[in-house]
C-alpha cells in the first residue's frame, strides 16, 4: 500500500467541493457592502442602492426598453453576480423613455434583488 494513497482521495474530494461551490451561488461578494432587507415575494433587496441602465438610437420603444434593461442587468451582474441581475426580481423600478419614429432611448433604474435565502 502506498503511504500517500490518501492524497488522491483528498484531491478528488477537494475538486468536487471546488466545482460545487460556484453552482450554489453566483455572487462576487460585493453585495455585502450594501444594507439588505427581505421583501415581499421571497426576495432580498438592497435597501437604498440603485443601479441604472440606458439605451439610445433604438428603432422602437419596446427595443429601447429591452436594451436599457439589458444594460442594467449586465452591469449588475458584473458588480454583484448573476444572482442579483434579474430585472424581474428588482424593486423600486422606474423606466423613462423618449423618442419618436425610429429613434428611441430609455433610462431604467431599480434596486437589485435576489431570490430570498
Biopython code that builds the backbone (N, CA, C, O; Angstrom):
import numpy as np
from Bio.PDB.StructureBuilder import StructureBuilder

atoms = [
    (1, "UNK", "N", (0.841, -1.188, 0.000)),
    (1, "UNK", "CA", (0.000, 0.000, 0.000)),
    (1, "UNK", "C", (0.884, 1.248, 0.000)),
    (1, "UNK", "O", (1.907, 1.311, 0.681)),
    (2, "UNK", "N", (0.461, 2.222, -0.774)),
    (2, "UNK", "CA", (1.202, 3.470, -0.921)),
    (2, "UNK", "C", (0.976, 4.358, 0.308)),
    (2, "UNK", "O", (-0.155, 4.521, 0.765)),
    (3, "UNK", "N", (2.057, 4.924, 0.832)),
    (3, "UNK", "CA", (1.961, 5.799, 2.001)),
    (3, "UNK", "C", (1.129, 7.044, 1.725)),
    (3, "UNK", "O", (0.544, 7.618, 2.644)),
    (4, "UNK", "N", (1.072, 7.465, 0.465)),
    (4, "UNK", "CA", (0.369, 8.704, 0.123)),
    (4, "UNK", "C", (-0.928, 8.449, -0.645)),
    (4, "UNK", "O", (-1.394, 9.324, -1.375)),
    (5, "UNK", "N", (-1.500, 7.290, -0.491)),
    (5, "UNK", "CA", (-2.756, 6.951, -1.168)),
    (5, "UNK", "C", (-3.897, 7.888, -0.794)),
    (5, "UNK", "O", (-4.795, 8.133, -1.600)),
    (6, "UNK", "N", (-3.862, 8.401, 0.405)),
    (6, "UNK", "CA", (-4.914, 9.308, 0.865)),
    (6, "UNK", "C", (-4.913, 10.626, 0.100)),
    (6, "UNK", "O", (-5.940, 11.302, 0.034)),
    (7, "UNK", "N", (-3.765, 11.004, -0.482)),
    (7, "UNK", "CA", (-3.659, 12.269, -1.209)),
    (7, "UNK", "C", (-4.600, 12.275, -2.406)),
    (7, "UNK", "O", (-5.258, 13.277, -2.685)),
    (8, "UNK", "N", (-4.657, 11.156, -3.108)),
    (8, "UNK", "CA", (-5.532, 11.061, -4.279)),
    (8, "UNK", "C", (-6.994, 11.269, -3.878)),
    (8, "UNK", "O", (-7.732, 11.982, -4.558)),
    (9, "UNK", "N", (-7.407, 10.651, -2.785)),
    (9, "UNK", "CA", (-8.782, 10.808, -2.304)),
    (9, "UNK", "C", (-9.051, 12.241, -1.857)),
    (9, "UNK", "O", (-10.115, 12.794, -2.132)),
    (10, "UNK", "N", (-8.090, 12.833, -1.172)),
    (10, "UNK", "CA", (-8.259, 14.210, -0.705)),
    (10, "UNK", "C", (-8.360, 15.183, -1.870)),
    (10, "UNK", "O", (-9.177, 16.104, -1.839)),
    (11, "UNK", "N", (-7.545, 14.989, -2.891)),
    (11, "UNK", "CA", (-7.611, 15.859, -4.069)),
    (11, "UNK", "C", (-8.933, 15.698, -4.803)),
    (11, "UNK", "O", (-9.503, 16.680, -5.277)),
    (12, "UNK", "N", (-9.421, 14.477, -4.900)),
    (12, "UNK", "CA", (-10.712, 14.241, -5.556)),
    (12, "UNK", "C", (-11.832, 14.929, -4.786)),
    (12, "UNK", "O", (-12.706, 15.551, -5.390)),
    (13, "UNK", "N", (-11.816, 14.825, -3.465)),
    (13, "UNK", "CA", (-12.839, 15.480, -2.648)),
    (13, "UNK", "C", (-12.759, 16.996, -2.782)),
    (13, "UNK", "O", (-13.789, 17.663, -2.878)),
    (14, "UNK", "N", (-11.555, 17.542, -2.789)),
    (14, "UNK", "CA", (-11.384, 18.988, -2.942)),
    (14, "UNK", "C", (-11.898, 19.461, -4.291)),
    (14, "UNK", "O", (-12.498, 20.532, -4.384)),
    (15, "UNK", "N", (-11.672, 18.680, -5.333)),
    (15, "UNK", "CA", (-12.155, 19.046, -6.668)),
    (15, "UNK", "C", (-13.671, 19.066, -6.711)),
    (15, "UNK", "O", (-14.259, 19.955, -7.328)),
    (16, "UNK", "N", (-14.315, 18.102, -6.068)),
    (16, "UNK", "CA", (-15.781, 18.063, -6.038)),
    (16, "UNK", "C", (-16.323, 19.287, -5.313)),
    (16, "UNK", "O", (-17.265, 19.919, -5.790)),
    (17, "UNK", "N", (-15.745, 19.628, -4.174)),
    (17, "UNK", "CA", (-16.196, 20.793, -3.413)),
    (17, "UNK", "C", (-15.964, 22.073, -4.207)),
    (17, "UNK", "O", (-16.841, 22.936, -4.253)),
    (18, "UNK", "N", (-14.810, 22.209, -4.826)),
    (18, "UNK", "CA", (-14.492, 23.413, -5.600)),
    (18, "UNK", "C", (-15.448, 23.596, -6.763)),
    (18, "UNK", "O", (-15.801, 24.728, -7.096)),
    (19, "UNK", "N", (-15.868, 22.525, -7.377)),
    (19, "UNK", "CA", (-16.803, 22.618, -8.500)),
    (19, "UNK", "C", (-18.221, 22.886, -8.025)),
    (19, "UNK", "O", (-18.996, 23.526, -8.736)),
    (20, "UNK", "N", (-18.572, 22.413, -6.849)),
    (20, "UNK", "CA", (-19.933, 22.562, -6.347)),
    (20, "UNK", "C", (-20.198, 23.960, -5.813)),
    (20, "UNK", "O", (-21.319, 24.452, -5.942)),
    (21, "UNK", "N", (-19.224, 24.610, -5.225)),
    (21, "UNK", "CA", (-19.432, 25.918, -4.613)),
    (21, "UNK", "C", (-19.927, 26.949, -5.616)),
    (21, "UNK", "O", (-20.896, 27.640, -5.305)),
    (22, "UNK", "N", (-19.324, 27.106, -6.815)),
    (22, "UNK", "CA", (-19.858, 28.082, -7.749)),
    (22, "UNK", "C", (-21.285, 27.765, -8.188)),
    (22, "UNK", "O", (-22.034, 28.674, -8.544)),
    (23, "UNK", "N", (-21.667, 26.510, -8.168)),
    (23, "UNK", "CA", (-23.018, 26.150, -8.577)),
    (23, "UNK", "C", (-24.047, 26.582, -7.543)),
    (23, "UNK", "O", (-25.221, 26.740, -7.879)),
    (24, "UNK", "N", (-23.638, 26.775, -6.298)),
    (24, "UNK", "CA", (-24.564, 27.156, -5.251)),
    (24, "UNK", "C", (-25.000, 28.609, -5.370)),
    (24, "UNK", "O", (-26.160, 28.930, -5.113)),
    (25, "UNK", "N", (-24.100, 29.472, -5.750)),
    (25, "UNK", "CA", (-24.430, 30.888, -5.865)),
    (25, "UNK", "C", (-23.424, 31.567, -6.772)),
    (25, "UNK", "O", (-22.235, 31.248, -6.768)),
    (26, "UNK", "N", (-23.928, 32.505, -7.544)),
    (26, "UNK", "CA", (-23.049, 33.280, -8.415)),
    (26, "UNK", "C", (-23.034, 34.708, -7.904)),
    (26, "UNK", "O", (-23.770, 35.563, -8.397)),
    (27, "UNK", "N", (-22.195, 34.960, -6.919)),
    (27, "UNK", "CA", (-22.068, 36.287, -6.342)),
    (27, "UNK", "C", (-20.600, 36.677, -6.309)),
    (27, "UNK", "O", (-19.724, 35.827, -6.151)),
    (28, "UNK", "N", (-20.342, 37.957, -6.458)),
    (28, "UNK", "CA", (-18.962, 38.440, -6.431)),
    (28, "UNK", "C", (-18.478, 38.716, -5.010)),
    (28, "UNK", "O", (-17.275, 38.830, -4.774)),
    (29, "UNK", "N", (-19.404, 38.822, -4.069)),
    (29, "UNK", "CA", (-19.044, 39.152, -2.697)),
    (29, "UNK", "C", (-19.207, 40.624, -2.374)),
    (29, "UNK", "O", (-19.168, 41.007, -1.205)),
    (30, "UNK", "N", (-19.391, 41.460, -3.393)),
    (30, "UNK", "CA", (-19.528, 42.901, -3.162)),
    (30, "UNK", "C", (-20.892, 43.300, -2.609)),
    (30, "UNK", "O", (-21.029, 44.380, -2.033)),
    (31, "UNK", "N", (-21.896, 42.453, -2.773)),
    (31, "UNK", "CA", (-23.236, 42.799, -2.301)),
    (31, "UNK", "C", (-23.257, 43.043, -0.794)),
    (31, "UNK", "O", (-24.105, 43.786, -0.299)),
    (32, "UNK", "N", (-22.345, 42.434, -0.075)),
    (32, "UNK", "CA", (-22.324, 42.554, 1.383)),
    (32, "UNK", "C", (-22.025, 43.975, 1.862)),
    (32, "UNK", "O", (-22.257, 44.289, 3.029)),
    (33, "UNK", "N", (-21.516, 44.833, 0.986)),
    (33, "UNK", "CA", (-21.215, 46.206, 1.412)),
    (33, "UNK", "C", (-22.464, 47.073, 1.494)),
    (33, "UNK", "O", (-22.407, 48.189, 2.010)),
    (34, "UNK", "N", (-23.595, 46.574, 0.990)),
    (34, "UNK", "CA", (-24.845, 47.336, 0.998)),
    (34, "UNK", "C", (-25.829, 46.732, 1.995)),
    (34, "UNK", "O", (-25.890, 45.514, 2.162)),
    (35, "UNK", "N", (-26.595, 47.594, 2.650)),
    (35, "UNK", "CA", (-27.656, 47.117, 3.533)),
    (35, "UNK", "C", (-28.690, 46.378, 2.691)),
    (35, "UNK", "O", (-29.023, 46.799, 1.583)),
    (36, "UNK", "N", (-29.190, 45.271, 3.231)),
    (36, "UNK", "CA", (-30.154, 44.443, 2.513)),
    (36, "UNK", "C", (-31.352, 44.178, 3.408)),
    (36, "UNK", "O", (-31.247, 44.192, 4.634)),
    (37, "UNK", "N", (-32.500, 43.936, 2.769)),
    (37, "UNK", "CA", (-33.705, 43.605, 3.519)),
    (37, "UNK", "C", (-34.530, 42.594, 2.745)),
    (37, "UNK", "O", (-34.499, 42.554, 1.515)),
    (38, "UNK", "N", (-35.269, 41.777, 3.485)),
    (38, "UNK", "CA", (-36.196, 40.836, 2.853)),
    (38, "UNK", "C", (-37.434, 41.612, 2.433)),
    (38, "UNK", "O", (-37.903, 42.496, 3.149)),
    (39, "UNK", "N", (-37.951, 41.268, 1.268)),
    (39, "UNK", "CA", (-39.143, 41.937, 0.764)),
    (39, "UNK", "C", (-40.167, 40.909, 0.315)),
    (39, "UNK", "O", (-39.862, 39.728, 0.145)),
    (40, "UNK", "N", (-41.381, 41.386, 0.128)),
    (40, "UNK", "CA", (-42.467, 40.537, -0.341)),
    (40, "UNK", "C", (-42.048, 39.812, -1.616)),
    (40, "UNK", "O", (-41.354, 40.377, -2.461)),
    (41, "UNK", "N", (-42.467, 38.578, -1.744)),
    (41, "UNK", "CA", (-42.115, 37.796, -2.917)),
    (41, "UNK", "C", (-40.882, 36.937, -2.686)),
    (41, "UNK", "O", (-40.255, 36.474, -3.639)),
    (42, "UNK", "N", (-40.533, 36.722, -1.410)),
    (42, "UNK", "CA", (-39.389, 35.882, -1.049)),
    (42, "UNK", "C", (-38.114, 36.322, -1.751)),
    (42, "UNK", "O", (-37.454, 35.532, -2.425)),
    (43, "UNK", "N", (-37.780, 37.594, -1.583)),
    (43, "UNK", "CA", (-36.556, 38.108, -2.186)),
    (43, "UNK", "C", (-35.831, 39.010, -1.196)),
    (43, "UNK", "O", (-36.431, 39.553, -0.269)),
    (44, "UNK", "N", (-34.534, 39.157, -1.413)),
    (44, "UNK", "CA", (-33.685, 40.042, -0.625)),
    (44, "UNK", "C", (-33.203, 41.151, -1.548)),
    (44, "UNK", "O", (-32.688, 40.883, -2.634)),
    (45, "UNK", "N", (-33.373, 42.405, -1.112)),
    (45, "UNK", "CA", (-33.046, 43.555, -1.959)),
    (45, "UNK", "C", (-32.120, 44.520, -1.222)),
    (45, "UNK", "O", (-32.095, 44.559, 0.008)),
    (46, "UNK", "N", (-31.366, 45.292, -1.990)),
    (46, "UNK", "CA", (-30.604, 46.376, -1.395)),
    (46, "UNK", "C", (-31.594, 47.400, -0.861)),
    (46, "UNK", "O", (-32.621, 47.663, -1.487)),
    (47, "UNK", "N", (-31.287, 47.975, 0.291)),
    (47, "UNK", "CA", (-32.198, 48.922, 0.923)),
    (47, "UNK", "C", (-32.265, 50.235, 0.150)),
    (47, "UNK", "O", (-33.357, 50.726, -0.138)),
    (48, "UNK", "N", (-31.116, 50.806, -0.188)),
    (48, "UNK", "CA", (-31.124, 52.132, -0.813)),
    (48, "UNK", "C", (-30.077, 52.290, -1.906)),
    (48, "UNK", "O", (-29.676, 53.411, -2.220)),
    (49, "UNK", "N", (-29.635, 51.197, -2.483)),
    (49, "UNK", "CA", (-28.638, 51.255, -3.559)),
    (49, "UNK", "C", (-29.310, 50.878, -4.879)),
    (49, "UNK", "O", (-29.872, 49.791, -5.014)),
    (50, "UNK", "N", (-29.243, 51.789, -5.844)),
    (50, "UNK", "CA", (-29.879, 51.590, -7.143)),
    (50, "UNK", "C", (-28.831, 51.343, -8.222)),
    (50, "UNK", "O", (-27.690, 51.792, -8.119)),
    (51, "UNK", "N", (-29.240, 50.632, -9.242)),
    (51, "UNK", "CA", (-28.419, 50.504, -10.446)),
    (51, "UNK", "C", (-29.194, 51.095, -11.612)),
    (51, "UNK", "O", (-30.425, 51.106, -11.621)),
    (52, "UNK", "N", (-28.451, 51.587, -12.594)),
    (52, "UNK", "CA", (-29.035, 52.278, -13.733)),
    (52, "UNK", "C", (-28.643, 51.580, -15.023)),
    (52, "UNK", "O", (-27.597, 50.935, -15.105)),
    (53, "UNK", "N", (-29.487, 51.716, -16.018)),
    (53, "UNK", "CA", (-29.187, 51.224, -17.357)),
    (53, "UNK", "C", (-29.781, 52.195, -18.358)),
    (53, "UNK", "O", (-30.736, 52.904, -18.043)),
    (54, "UNK", "N", (-29.229, 52.234, -19.556)),
    (54, "UNK", "CA", (-29.746, 53.167, -20.560)),
    (54, "UNK", "C", (-29.585, 52.590, -21.955)),
    (54, "UNK", "O", (-28.832, 51.644, -22.184)),
    (55, "UNK", "N", (-30.316, 53.191, -22.871)),
    (55, "UNK", "CA", (-30.218, 52.827, -24.286)),
    (55, "UNK", "C", (-30.482, 54.071, -25.116)),
    (55, "UNK", "O", (-31.032, 55.055, -24.623)),
    (56, "UNK", "N", (-30.087, 54.018, -26.375)),
    (56, "UNK", "CA", (-30.375, 55.122, -27.298)),
    (56, "UNK", "C", (-30.341, 54.596, -28.724)),
    (56, "UNK", "O", (-29.735, 53.565, -29.013)),
    (57, "UNK", "N", (-31.004, 55.328, -29.605)),
    (57, "UNK", "CA", (-30.968, 55.011, -31.025)),
    (57, "UNK", "C", (-31.635, 53.709, -31.416)),
    (57, "UNK", "O", (-31.264, 53.108, -32.424)),
    (58, "UNK", "N", (-32.603, 53.262, -30.649)),
    (58, "UNK", "CA", (-33.303, 52.011, -30.977)),
    (58, "UNK", "C", (-34.500, 52.300, -31.869)),
    (58, "UNK", "O", (-35.088, 53.381, -31.818)),
    (59, "UNK", "N", (-34.846, 51.317, -32.682)),
    (59, "UNK", "CA", (-35.895, 51.506, -33.690)),
    (59, "UNK", "C", (-37.290, 51.651, -33.095)),
    (59, "UNK", "O", (-38.142, 52.333, -33.665)),
    (60, "UNK", "N", (-37.528, 51.014, -31.952)),
    (60, "UNK", "CA", (-38.849, 51.079, -31.322)),
    (60, "UNK", "C", (-38.691, 51.316, -29.822)),
    (60, "UNK", "O", (-37.622, 51.100, -29.250)),
    (61, "UNK", "N", (-39.770, 51.761, -29.205)),
    (61, "UNK", "CA", (-39.755, 51.949, -27.754)),
    (61, "UNK", "C", (-39.529, 50.611, -27.057)),
    (61, "UNK", "O", (-38.784, 50.536, -26.080)),
    (62, "UNK", "N", (-40.166, 49.563, -27.553)),
    (62, "UNK", "CA", (-40.009, 48.228, -26.971)),
    (62, "UNK", "C", (-38.542, 47.785, -27.009)),
    (62, "UNK", "O", (-38.029, 47.249, -26.027)),
    (63, "UNK", "N", (-37.874, 48.009, -28.135)),
    (63, "UNK", "CA", (-36.454, 47.643, -28.263)),
    (63, "UNK", "C", (-35.589, 48.495, -27.337)),
    (63, "UNK", "O", (-34.604, 48.006, -26.782)),
    (64, "UNK", "N", (-35.952, 49.764, -27.168)),
    (64, "UNK", "CA", (-35.189, 50.653, -26.282)),
    (64, "UNK", "C", (-35.313, 50.215, -24.827)),
    (64, "UNK", "O", (-34.332, 50.241, -24.084)),
    (65, "UNK", "N", (-36.505, 49.816, -24.420)),
    (65, "UNK", "CA", (-36.700, 49.323, -23.052)),
    (65, "UNK", "C", (-35.880, 48.055, -22.833)),
    (65, "UNK", "O", (-35.181, 47.927, -21.828)),
    (66, "UNK", "N", (-35.970, 47.124, -23.772)),
    (66, "UNK", "CA", (-35.223, 45.863, -23.645)),
    (66, "UNK", "C", (-33.721, 46.116, -23.565)),
    (66, "UNK", "O", (-33.025, 45.472, -22.779)),
    (67, "UNK", "N", (-33.222, 47.039, -24.362)),
    (67, "UNK", "CA", (-31.796, 47.352, -24.363)),
    (67, "UNK", "C", (-31.359, 48.011, -23.049)),
    (67, "UNK", "O", (-30.283, 47.711, -22.531)),
    (68, "UNK", "N", (-32.183, 48.895, -22.519)),
    (68, "UNK", "CA", (-31.863, 49.550, -21.247)),
    (68, "UNK", "C", (-31.875, 48.542, -20.097)),
    (68, "UNK", "O", (-31.023, 48.599, -19.210)),
    (69, "UNK", "N", (-32.830, 47.629, -20.111)),
    (69, "UNK", "CA", (-32.885, 46.589, -19.083)),
    (69, "UNK", "C", (-31.660, 45.685, -19.181)),
    (69, "UNK", "O", (-31.100, 45.289, -18.159)),
    (70, "UNK", "N", (-31.244, 45.358, -20.396)),
    (70, "UNK", "CA", (-30.037, 44.542, -20.574)),
    (70, "UNK", "C", (-28.819, 45.287, -20.031)),
    (70, "UNK", "O", (-27.951, 44.681, -19.403)),
    (71, "UNK", "N", (-28.752, 46.589, -20.267)),
    (71, "UNK", "CA", (-27.659, 47.401, -19.735)),
    (71, "UNK", "C", (-27.642, 47.336, -18.207)),
    (71, "UNK", "O", (-26.588, 47.159, -17.597)),
    (72, "UNK", "N", (-28.814, 47.480, -17.599)),
    (72, "UNK", "CA", (-28.949, 47.387, -16.145)),
    (72, "UNK", "C", (-28.479, 46.017, -15.648)),
    (72, "UNK", "O", (-27.685, 45.925, -14.712)),
    (73, "UNK", "N", (-28.974, 44.965, -16.278)),
    (73, "UNK", "CA", (-28.653, 43.602, -15.843)),
    (73, "UNK", "C", (-27.175, 43.275, -16.036)),
    (73, "UNK", "O", (-26.564, 42.640, -15.177)),
    (74, "UNK", "N", (-26.601, 43.702, -17.152)),
    (74, "UNK", "CA", (-25.185, 43.414, -17.414)),
    (74, "UNK", "C", (-24.278, 44.050, -16.363)),
    (74, "UNK", "O", (-23.345, 43.410, -15.878)),
    (75, "UNK", "N", (-24.546, 45.304, -16.010)),
    (75, "UNK", "CA", (-23.698, 45.952, -15.012)),
    (75, "UNK", "C", (-23.924, 45.364, -13.624)),
    (75, "UNK", "O", (-22.975, 45.181, -12.861)),
    (76, "UNK", "N", (-25.178, 45.068, -13.297)),
    (76, "UNK", "CA", (-25.480, 44.456, -12.001)),
    (76, "UNK", "C", (-24.792, 43.100, -11.886)),
    (76, "UNK", "O", (-24.241, 42.764, -10.837)),
    (77, "UNK", "N", (-24.827, 42.325, -12.963)),
    (77, "UNK", "CA", (-24.152, 41.020, -12.999)),
    (77, "UNK", "C", (-22.651, 41.195, -12.794)),
    (77, "UNK", "O", (-22.039, 40.464, -12.016)),
    (78, "UNK", "N", (-22.065, 42.155, -13.485)),
    (78, "UNK", "CA", (-20.627, 42.413, -13.365)),
    (78, "UNK", "C", (-20.242, 42.760, -11.928)),
    (78, "UNK", "O", (-19.240, 42.274, -11.405)),
    (79, "UNK", "N", (-21.056, 43.609, -11.302)),
    (79, "UNK", "CA", (-20.694, 44.103, -9.976)),
    (79, "UNK", "C", (-21.029, 43.126, -8.851)),
    (79, "UNK", "O", (-20.245, 42.976, -7.914)),
    (80, "UNK", "N", (-22.189, 42.457, -8.932)),
    (80, "UNK", "CA", (-22.649, 41.627, -7.814)),
    (80, "UNK", "C", (-22.843, 40.156, -8.153)),
    (80, "UNK", "O", (-23.008, 39.342, -7.245)),
    (81, "UNK", "N", (-22.831, 39.792, -9.428)),
    (81, "UNK", "CA", (-23.071, 38.410, -9.836)),
    (81, "UNK", "C", (-24.480, 38.234, -10.366)),
    (81, "UNK", "O", (-25.359, 39.058, -10.115)),
    (82, "UNK", "N", (-24.684, 37.160, -11.097)),
    (82, "UNK", "CA", (-25.963, 36.960, -11.783)),
    (82, "UNK", "C", (-27.136, 36.746, -10.832)),
    (82, "UNK", "O", (-28.284, 36.946, -11.229)),
    (83, "UNK", "N", (-26.879, 36.342, -9.585)),
    (83, "UNK", "CA", (-27.978, 36.189, -8.632)),
    (83, "UNK", "C", (-28.746, 37.499, -8.444)),
    (83, "UNK", "O", (-29.942, 37.480, -8.153)),
    (84, "UNK", "N", (-28.067, 38.629, -8.607)),
    (84, "UNK", "CA", (-28.664, 39.947, -8.387)),
    (84, "UNK", "C", (-29.145, 40.607, -9.676)),
    (84, "UNK", "O", (-29.747, 41.679, -9.614)),
    (85, "UNK", "N", (-28.906, 40.017, -10.820)),
    (85, "UNK", "CA", (-29.083, 40.700, -12.108)),
    (85, "UNK", "C", (-30.388, 40.370, -12.823)),
    (85, "UNK", "O", (-30.426, 40.355, -14.053)),
    (86, "UNK", "N", (-31.453, 40.104, -12.078)),
    (86, "UNK", "CA", (-32.742, 39.778, -12.693)),
    (86, "UNK", "C", (-33.692, 40.971, -12.573)),
    (86, "UNK", "O", (-34.160, 41.293, -11.481)),
    (87, "UNK", "N", (-33.969, 41.612, -13.690)),
    (87, "UNK", "CA", (-34.873, 42.764, -13.700)),
    (87, "UNK", "C", (-36.230, 42.384, -13.123)),
    (87, "UNK", "O", (-36.861, 43.187, -12.436)),
    (88, "UNK", "N", (-36.679, 41.174, -13.398)),
    (88, "UNK", "CA", (-37.974, 40.726, -12.896)),
    (88, "UNK", "C", (-38.049, 40.681, -11.376)),
    (88, "UNK", "O", (-39.135, 40.818, -10.812)),
    (89, "UNK", "N", (-36.932, 40.495, -10.708)),
    (89, "UNK", "CA", (-36.897, 40.479, -9.246)),
    (89, "UNK", "C", (-36.618, 41.855, -8.651)),
    (89, "UNK", "O", (-36.866, 42.072, -7.465)),
    (90, "UNK", "N", (-36.112, 42.780, -9.443)),
    (90, "UNK", "CA", (-35.701, 44.095, -8.941)),
    (90, "UNK", "C", (-36.876, 44.836, -8.310)),
    (90, "UNK", "O", (-38.037, 44.564, -8.616)),
    (91, "UNK", "N", (-36.554, 45.774, -7.428)),
    (91, "UNK", "CA", (-37.567, 46.532, -6.707)),
    (91, "UNK", "C", (-37.410, 48.025, -7.003)),
    (91, "UNK", "O", (-36.349, 48.474, -7.437)),
    (92, "UNK", "N", (-38.472, 48.782, -6.765)),
    (92, "UNK", "CA", (-38.477, 50.239, -6.964)),
    (92, "UNK", "C", (-38.054, 50.618, -8.381)),
    (92, "UNK", "O", (-37.237, 51.519, -8.569)),
    (93, "UNK", "N", (-38.602, 49.939, -9.358)),
    (93, "UNK", "CA", (-38.217, 50.153, -10.761)),
    (93, "UNK", "C", (-38.812, 51.439, -11.323)),
    (93, "UNK", "O", (-39.948, 51.802, -11.018)),
    (94, "UNK", "N", (-38.022, 52.118, -12.148)),
    (94, "UNK", "CA", (-38.537, 53.217, -12.961)),
    (94, "UNK", "C", (-38.011, 53.045, -14.379)),
    (94, "UNK", "O", (-36.888, 52.589, -14.594)),
    (95, "UNK", "N", (-38.841, 53.418, -15.331)),
    (95, "UNK", "CA", (-38.483, 53.369, -16.753)),
    (95, "UNK", "C", (-38.930, 54.684, -17.369)),
    (95, "UNK", "O", (-40.104, 55.045, -17.284)),
    (96, "UNK", "N", (-38.001, 55.401, -17.989)),
    (96, "UNK", "CA", (-38.328, 56.652, -18.673)),
    (96, "UNK", "C", (-37.770, 56.578, -20.083)),
    (96, "UNK", "O", (-36.584, 56.319, -20.286)),
    (97, "UNK", "N", (-38.651, 56.811, -21.060)),
    (97, "UNK", "CA", (-38.243, 56.722, -22.464)),
    (97, "UNK", "C", (-38.590, 58.011, -23.193)),
    (97, "UNK", "O", (-39.502, 58.742, -22.807)),
    (98, "UNK", "N", (-37.846, 58.266, -24.250)),
    (98, "UNK", "CA", (-38.161, 59.386, -25.131)),
    (98, "UNK", "C", (-37.770, 59.003, -26.543)),
    (98, "UNK", "O", (-36.893, 58.170, -26.770)),
    (99, "UNK", "N", (-38.436, 59.624, -27.463)),
    (99, "UNK", "CA", (-38.122, 59.367, -28.859)),
    (99, "UNK", "C", (-39.355, 59.475, -29.720)),
    (99, "UNK", "O", (-40.464, 59.723, -29.248)),
    (100, "UNK", "N", (-39.123, 59.281, -30.984)),
    (100, "UNK", "CA", (-40.206, 59.274, -31.954)),
    (100, "UNK", "C", (-39.699, 58.593, -33.207)),
    (100, "UNK", "O", (-38.494, 58.488, -33.437)),
    (101, "UNK", "N", (-40.634, 58.137, -34.004)),
    (101, "UNK", "CA", (-40.244, 57.464, -35.237)),
    (101, "UNK", "C", (-39.381, 56.253, -34.959)),
    (101, "UNK", "O", (-39.790, 55.334, -34.249)),
    (102, "UNK", "N", (-38.186, 56.255, -35.521)),
    (102, "UNK", "CA", (-37.309, 55.087, -35.381)),
    (102, "UNK", "C", (-36.068, 55.372, -34.530)),
    (102, "UNK", "O", (-35.025, 54.747, -34.720)),
    (103, "UNK", "N", (-36.184, 56.311, -33.600)),
    (103, "UNK", "CA", (-35.059, 56.588, -32.703)),
    (103, "UNK", "C", (-35.565, 56.769, -31.274)),
    (103, "UNK", "O", (-36.074, 57.828, -30.907)),
    (104, "UNK", "N", (-35.414, 55.718, -30.485)),
    (104, "UNK", "CA", (-35.883, 55.704, -29.110)),
    (104, "UNK", "C", (-34.734, 55.435, -28.149)),
    (104, "UNK", "O", (-33.772, 54.745, -28.484)),
    (105, "UNK", "N", (-34.851, 55.990, -26.954)),
    (105, "UNK", "CA", (-33.894, 55.714, -25.889)),
    (105, "UNK", "C", (-34.620, 55.646, -24.559)),
    (105, "UNK", "O", (-35.656, 56.284, -24.375)),
    (106, "UNK", "N", (-34.079, 54.877, -23.640)),
    (106, "UNK", "CA", (-34.698, 54.734, -22.320)),
    (106, "UNK", "C", (-33.645, 54.739, -21.225)),
    (106, "UNK", "O", (-32.490, 54.374, -21.445)),
    (107, "UNK", "N", (-34.069, 55.160, -20.045)),
    (107, "UNK", "CA", (-33.273, 55.069, -18.827)),
    (107, "UNK", "C", (-34.085, 54.259, -17.826)),
    (107, "UNK", "O", (-35.273, 54.513, -17.629)),
    (108, "UNK", "N", (-33.443, 53.292, -17.202)),
    (108, "UNK", "CA", (-34.101, 52.477, -16.183)),
    (108, "UNK", "C", (-33.260, 52.523, -14.913)),
    (108, "UNK", "O", (-32.040, 52.678, -14.967)),
    (109, "UNK", "N", (-33.919, 52.386, -13.786)),
    (109, "UNK", "CA", (-33.184, 52.198, -12.539)),
    (109, "UNK", "C", (-34.023, 51.353, -11.602)),
    (109, "UNK", "O", (-35.251, 51.341, -11.675)),
    (110, "UNK", "N", (-33.338, 50.654, -10.729)),
    (110, "UNK", "CA", (-34.009, 49.769, -9.781)),
    (110, "UNK", "C", (-33.017, 49.313, -8.726)),
    (110, "UNK", "O", (-31.802, 49.354, -8.922)),
    (111, "UNK", "N", (-33.573, 48.877, -7.599)),
    (111, "UNK", "CA", (-32.746, 48.271, -6.558)),
    (111, "UNK", "C", (-32.586, 46.786, -6.883)),
    (111, "UNK", "O", (-33.591, 46.086, -7.013)),
    (112, "UNK", "N", (-31.366, 46.288, -7.019)),
    (112, "UNK", "CA", (-31.172, 44.866, -7.302)),
    (112, "UNK", "C", (-31.688, 43.987, -6.156)),
    (112, "UNK", "O", (-31.562, 44.330, -4.980)),
    (113, "UNK", "N", (-32.269, 42.853, -6.531)),
    (113, "UNK", "CA", (-32.761, 41.860, -5.577)),
    (113, "UNK", "C", (-32.329, 40.475, -6.041)),
    (113, "UNK", "O", (-32.026, 40.261, -7.215)),
    (114, "UNK", "N", (-32.308, 39.552, -5.108)),
    (114, "UNK", "CA", (-32.065, 38.149, -5.445)),
    (114, "UNK", "C", (-33.119, 37.316, -4.732)),
    (114, "UNK", "O", (-33.765, 37.785, -3.795)),
    (115, "UNK", "N", (-33.284, 36.098, -5.175)),
    (115, "UNK", "CA", (-34.234, 35.214, -4.508)),
    (115, "UNK", "C", (-33.822, 35.073, -3.057)),
    (115, "UNK", "O", (-32.638, 34.959, -2.741)),
    (116, "UNK", "N", (-34.820, 35.082, -2.171)),
    (116, "UNK", "CA", (-34.549, 35.056, -0.739)),
    (116, "UNK", "C", (-33.840, 33.809, -0.270)),
    (116, "UNK", "O", (-33.938, 32.745, -0.881)),
    (117, "UNK", "N", (-33.127, 33.960, 0.821)),
    (117, "UNK", "CA", (-32.426, 32.837, 1.467)),
    (117, "UNK", "C", (-32.730, 32.848, 2.931)),
    (117, "UNK", "O", (-32.244, 31.990, 3.669)),
]
sb = StructureBuilder()
sb.init_structure("model")
sb.init_model(0)
sb.init_chain("A")
sb.init_seg("    ")
for serial, (resi, resn, name, xyz) in enumerate(atoms, 1):
    if name == "N":
        sb.init_residue(resn, " ", resi, " ")
    sb.init_atom(name, np.array(xyz, "f"), 0.0, 1.0, " ", f" {name:<3s}", serial, name[0])
structure = sb.get_structure()
